[in-house]
């Protein structure tokens, strides 16, 4: 039997142009959406990582304050008949909200001196002279005043010898950075952590290590039972590593992988003299020998890592003068902090609870800066 197609009917192959264009449009919408969402997801992930690390460091800081309660106070409590060193800070046994710094080396007396309450005033305490670095502002007539200071041992150590070492920030009046007038300076205190390395243990997150170089061609030279050396191939130049080790506050370590690749040992490099240049290779003497086990008779890989100070904190403290009351403390965790005085700016702020005609409304805060100065980063809307 023969089948004959009905007149006017036919079978369509493929798709019409309209269908193709519609498909391309739908696919384009999906691709654009994915292309837009992917970088947003990456940024959100980075922000979440930063917030997580910042929270960890904040919790570390809270724990440190519990271990070292003098950090918030600005110094240790004054003790009688104790030899103090220049630069050490103390607070009176009967806390008055002020902080005092030793201007010379010498022993304290058997009884507390008459502590002054105005910034810049001094008092002789047997063999040591104290100067008030945080207390009443001598240019302000208000009776109720607040002692303000910054706990910033890292900034103090990095600014070693600079004019801004003991006073946080500058006036923000444009380059070059000008110091804040003495009467309005905010003391920068190290609370006993006087080196960058010591400050790092208090204020930075210790787990930001970056691989600078690695090699599988390094060899282990067992010089003696107490001295193990790592001999690097000629392709590895450790000249920059010597400079890095010599930089205060920067950690350097070697990660040594065992011969079978299943175990590792870490050795910190703190002395640049342990990096010995040879005619064609560099040799690093380990701070302590590797374990006397078959796995570490040789090594399969060496990684050179340096510590980056990505997260650090500083603290501002405000305490009423002449009152033994709890302070108000703000702790700021900073990512990749710039440690130059150009980026440490103090702005005058005016607080009022009443109407000041033409100037301020009640419960407003007015922040001043010069036209040529750096504009503060103020979030609009509070």
LINVENQUI-V273515 format. One line per field, one symbol per residue. ss: DSSP state (h for helix, s for strand, l for the rest). phi: phi as a letter, one per 20 degrees, with the letter a starting at -180 (. if undefined). burial: + if it has 24 or more other C-alpha atoms within 12 Angstrom, else -. A space follows every 50 residues. Layout:
BEGIN
ss->???
phi->???
burial->???
END
This chain:
BEGIN
ss->llllllllllllllllhhhhhhhhhhhhhhhhhhhhhhhhhhhhhhhhhh hhhhhhhhhhhhhhhhhllhhhhllsslllllssllllssslllllllss sslllssllllllllllslllssssllssssssslslllllllllsssss slhhhhhhllllllllsslsllllllllsllhhhlssssllllllhhhhh hhhsllllssssssslllsssslllllsssslllllllhhhhhhhhllll lssssssslllllssssssllhhhsssllllssssllllllllhhhllss ssssssslllsssssssssslllllllsssssssslllllhhhlslllss sslllslllslllsssslllllllllllllll
phi->.dedfffndbeedncfffffffffffffffffffffffffffffffffff fffffgfffffffffffdfffffnrffgcflceddgnfdccfgegdndcc dfebereeeecffeffddgnfcbeclecdddfdbafefedeffecdfcbd ebffffffegnffefecfncfmenffgdffggfdfdfdddlneedffffg feddeededcfeabbddfcedefbfdcddddefffddefffgffffefnd ecbdddeffemdcbcdceddcfffedfdgccdcdeffbffgecgfdfbcd bcddcdedefcbcccdcccgfmcecfeeccddedelfeddffddcddfcd dbdcfdgmcbegmdddddbffeeeffedffnn
burial->-------------------------------------------------- --++--++-++--------+++++++++-----+--++++++--++++++ +++---++---++-++++++++++++++++++++++++------++++++ +++++++++----++++++++++---++++-+-+++++++++++++++++ ++++++------++++-+++++-----++++++--+++--++-++--+++ ++++++++------+-++++++-++++----++++++-++-----+-+++ ++++++++++++++++++++++----+---+++++---+++++++++--- -----------------------+--------
END
